[in-house]
Amino acid sequence: MKKLLSLALGIIAAIGGFVDIGDLVFTIQAGATFGYQLLWAVPIGVVGIVIFAEMSGRIAAVAGKPNMDLVHDQFSPRLGKATLWASLVLSFLTLAAELGGVGLVLNLFFDVSDQFFMFAGTVVLVAVAYLLPFGAIERIFGYGGLCLLVFAVLAFDHAPNWQAIGNGFVPDLQSSSEYWYFAVGLMAAALMPYEIYFYSSGAVEEEWDESNLGENRFNAIAGFGLGGFVALALIIAAAEVLQPAGVDPSSIGTTLLTAQIPYGETGLFLAGLGILFAVGGASIDTCFSAAYNLAQYKGWTWGKHRGAKEAPRWTVTWILLFLGGYAVVATGVDPVQLTEYSVVLSVLVLPLTYYPILRASNDSELMGEHVSGAVLQGVGWLYFVLICVLAFAAPVLLLATNGGGG
């Protein structure tokens, strides 16, 4: 039971990364447009995030250094600041989109404007983030997001074509640029930088040490593996329900049809509740990640466990980020489109996020006997090469496909 409760950090980081508001629509669109053909992209991203999350958690447990500390230590001042500001901008844009997503989801259930719920949701999230301890936040949003498993039930219950599903785990190298745009986006969703910043900082918040290395490995594999499983279920469910009906899930409302069509009001309620917790968790993920990064780079005292009196600048920072995120979505910008663009553009920051982890995890002076083994280090560098390729391909595909619109 203790191990299951400790899994909350991995779940909230993974659910927030895989199933935030834009990723949800993006993943459902991939299934509705291409059927099972893009399933292969998800496990590639999942294996990568598991490797880097395990490394970052191990570094945090052994050396007490979250990821932005590594950026500060290993990069030149100019490159370090560029990495910091890029991560802040992307986290802020994603935060704004999540707050918009809260309003959109609640608007589907209550006959009140989404703008009201965006404001009310922001107030509630600020209160929750301020009043509750870190562990409680993890568990509420992490386990609440598990309502999304209704899509997994649907995927297995709807008489899937298992042969076609199996074929979907083999990429089609001759496909269109739109196909590759969605493939890159699905991999990028798994590797979002803020997941790693939140996870490594959360390990410090939880005061992990060398005795927690097994827990870290369990969190990385089970937590992010679960997030990937939900993403696969979303693609399969969309391929089974929406593609035959010719539905284009370009909004959160049509996305919920995936669960409502086969399961009625119960499916709609569970899917909506799961999305609400996932989006709320992603809001706190991204907001805390941005505040963590700024505080760590500047050398401020930081951490939810320290409280506002001990870490006033960090606390004020994340509150201001919440208010700024609300100000952005209050202008009427489409939160789904905002997140979809931030997912693809986040690929540009991935090399700067993961390079310090690879170096630090193999630094014997820093890690002692807990350095990465030769196989893990080799696979990590292979993924780093893939990340660099994605960083080049993402903006090209974004422009070539007009954001996946062909």
N, C-alpha and C positions, 0 to 999 in steps of 0.2 A: 504493500500500500504506500509506504514512504517513497519508493521509487516511482510509482505512478504519479504521486503528488508532485514530485520533483520534476516531472516531465513537462510541467506547465510552461517553463521558460522556452523550451523548444517548440511547444505547440503555438504559443502566442506569436513567437517570431516567425514560425513557418506559415500559420494560417494568415497572419497579417501580410506576409510577403506574397503568398500564392493566391490569396483570395481577397485582395482589396478591391475597391469598387471598379476600377478600370480593368484589372486583371480578370475579374469575374466575367465582365461583358466580353473582354478580349478572348478568354478561353472558350466561352460559350459560342462566340462567333466562329472560332476556329473549327469547332465541332459541327456547327450548323452549315458552314461553308464547304469544308473539306471532309466531313465525315470522320472516319477513324485515321485518316492519312497522316495526321500530325502527332499521333500518340508518341512517336519515337523521341520528339523534342523534349518531352517532360522528364523522362529518366536521365537524359544527358544533363539537364540542369540540376536535377535532384542530387545526383552523385557529386557534382561539383560543389553545391552548397553544403552537403554533408561533410565533404573533405575540409573545406575552408572553415566551416563552423566548428568542427572538432579541433582544428589547429588553433583557431582564435580563442576558443574556450580553454584549451590546454595552456596557451600562453598566459591568459588571464589568471588561471588557477596557479600556475607555477611562478610566474614573474610578476603578477599583479598589474599587468599592462593591458588595457583595452586597445582597440585597433587604432584610434586616433593618436594615442601615445606613440605607437610604432611609426605612424606617418611623421610625427614631429621629430622623432629620434633619427629616422633613416633618410628623410628627404632634405634637400636644400630648403632654405627659408622660402624661396620663391615657389618651388614646386609644392612644398608643404601647404602654403597658403592657398595655392590654386586648388589643391585637393580638398582642403577644408571648405572653401567657398563653393566649389562645385557640389560637394555633398550637402551643404546647407541649402543651396538653391533647390536641388532635387528633392530633398526631404520636405522642404517647405511647400513645393508644388504638390507633392503627394499628399501632405497633410491637408492642404486646402481641398483637394479632390475628395478625400475621405470624409471631411466635414460636410461637403456637398452630398456625398453618398448617404450619410445618415439622414439628411433631410429628404432625399428622394425615396429611401426605403420607408420611412415613417409616413410620408405622404400617400403611399400606396394603401396604407391601412386606416388612415384617418382623414377625414374631409377637411383638412387644414393645409394651408400653403406650405410648400417645401421650404420656403424662405424662413417661415416661423420655426420649423423643426431644425433647420440649420443653426439658427441662433440658440434655440433651446438645447439642442444636442451639444453645442459647444460649451454652454454653461454647465450642463450635467457632466461632460467629460472632464472639464477643468476641476469641478468639485470632486469627482471620483479620483482623479490623478493626484489631487492635493491631499485629500483626507485619508485615503486608503493606503496601507503599506504595499510595498512592491509585490510581495508574494500574493496578496489578495487580488491585485490587479491582474497578475499573470493568470490566476486560476479562474477568475470571473470571465474574462474575455477569451482565454485559451479554451476552456471547456465549454463555454457558451457557443463558441464557433463550431463545436463538433455537431451542432444541429445540421450543419452542411452535409453530414453523412447521409442525409435523405437522398442526395444525388447518387451516392454510392449504391444505396438500396435500389434506386431506380435503374441504375446501370446494369445491375445483375438480375433484376426482376422483370425486365422488359424484353426478354427473349433475344439477347444480343447475338449477332453473327460472330461467333468466336474466331472463325477463320479470318474474317475481314479485320477483326481486332488484332489478331496476330500479325497480319500483313501491315497494319498501321505502325508497327514498331520497326519497320524498315523504311528508311527515307527514299523518296523518289527524286533522284538527282536531276531529272529532266523537267521538273515542274516549273511553274511560272514564278515571276518575281513576287506576286502576292502570296503564294505558298511560302516562299522563303522569308517574306516579311513576318508572317505569323509564326514561322518556326523560330526565327531570331527572337521575336517577342516572347514566346513561351519559355525559351531558355533564359532570357533576360529577367522574366518575372521570377524565376527560381533563384536567380543570383543577385537580386536587388541589394545594393550596398547597405541600405539602412538596416537590413536584417542582421548583417554581421556586426555593425556598430552597436545595435541594440543587444544582440546576443552576448558579445564580449563584455560590454558594459554591465549587462545584467548579471554576468558571472561574478564581476567585482561587487555589484550590489548584494549578491547572495553570499559574499565573502568565501568564495570557493578557494580551496588550496589543493595540495597534491592528493589529499584523501578523496577529492571529488572528481578525479580524472575518469573513473568509471562512470559516474553520473553524467559527466560531460559527454562521453562517448554515447551513452544511452540516449541523452537528450538530442544530440545531433542526428543520430541515425533514426530514432523513432519519431521525434518531433518533425523534422523536415521530411522524413519519409512519409509521414501522415499527410503533410501538406501536399506532397506530390501525388499521393493516392487520391486526394480530393480533386486535384486538378485533372487527373486522368478520368475520374468519374464524371466530371463536368463535361469533358469532351465527348465521352461515350454517350452520356445522357442527351446532349444536344444532337448528336448524330442520330440517335434513335427516335427522338421526339420532334425536334424542330426541323431537321433537314428534310424528312419526308413531307412535312406540312409546308415547306417553302417559307418558313418564318425567318426573318432577318432580325436577330436579337441586338438591335443597336441601342437599346435602352435597358435600364434595370427592370422596368415593368415587363417587357417581353421576355427578358431573361428568366423571370420567375415563372413564366408559363411552362418552362421545362419541367418543373415539379408540380405545377397546378393541373396540367392537362391529364396526367395519369392518376394523381392522388387527390385531386380536388382541393378543398379548403385546408385539409390537414397538411398536404404537401406545400401549399402556399405559405401556411403559417410557419412550418418548420424551416423552409428555405428562407423566408423573410427574417425569422429570428436568427438563424445562423449567419446570414449576411450582415445583420445589424451588429451582432457581436464581433464578427470578423472585421467589419469596417471600423467599429469603435476601437477594437484592439489595434488595428493598423494606424488609426489616428494617434494613439498614445505611443505606439512604436516609433512612428516618424517624428513626432514632436520631441520625445525624449532623446531619440538618436541625434537630432540636430543640436539640442541643448548639451548632450553629452560631448559631442564633437567640439563645440565651441569652448566649453569649459576645460576639456582635457588639453586642447591645443594651447589655451591661454594660461593653463596652470591654476585654474580656479578650484576651490573646493566644490565637489559635485556629488550628487547621489540622492536618490529618494530616501535611502536609509538614514541620511544625515539630517533631513528636515530643513525647513526654510531658514531657521535661525543659523544653522551651521553652514548652509550652502545658499545664501541669499541670491547671489548673481545667477546661479544655475536655475533656481526656482523662478526668478523673475523672467529669465530667458524663455523657459518653456511656456509660461503663461502668456507672454507677449507673442510667441509663435502661434499659439492657439488663436489669439485675438486677430493676428495678422492673417491667418488662414481663413478665418471667418470673413474678414474684410474682402478677401479675394473672391470667394464664392458668392458673396452678397452682391457682386456686380452682375451676376447672371451668367458667368462663364460655365460651360458644360463640364461638370466634374469628371464624367466618363472619358471624354476626349482629352482632358487635361492629364489624367493618369496614363492613358494609352501613350501619349507622347512622352511623358516622363519615364515610362518603362523602357521605351526604345532608347531614349537619350541617356538613360542611366548607364547603358552599356559603355558609353564613353568614359565613365568614371571607374569602371570595373578594374582595369589594369592597375590604377593607382590605389585601389582599395585592397587588392589581393596580393600585390607584390611584397609589401612589408610583412604580411603574414607568412609567406613562403620563406623569406629570409630569416625572420625571427624564429620560426619553428625549427630551423636547422642550425641555430646558433647555440653551440655547446656552452658558451660562457653564460648565456641568458637562461637556457633550458636545462643544463646539466644532463642528467641521464634521460630526460624526457624529450630529447630531440626526435624529430620525425624519422622513421625508418627509411631505408633506401627506396622501397617500393612506393610508400606513401608520398615521399618527396618527388619521385619521378612522375607519378600520376598527377601530383599537384602542378608540376611544371608543364605537363602536357595540357592540363586545363588552362593554365595561364596563356599558352599559345592560342588555344581556342578562344579565350576571352579577348585577346588582341585582334583575332580575325573578326569576331563579332563586333568589336568596337569600330572596325573599319566598315563592315557591311551594314550596320544598323542605319546610319544616316543616309547612306546611298539608297537602301531599300525604302526608307521613309519617304524620300523625295520621289523615287521612281514609281511608287504605288499610290502616292497621295494619301499616305497614312493607311494603307491597306484597302483603299477604295478602288484600286485598279487604275 
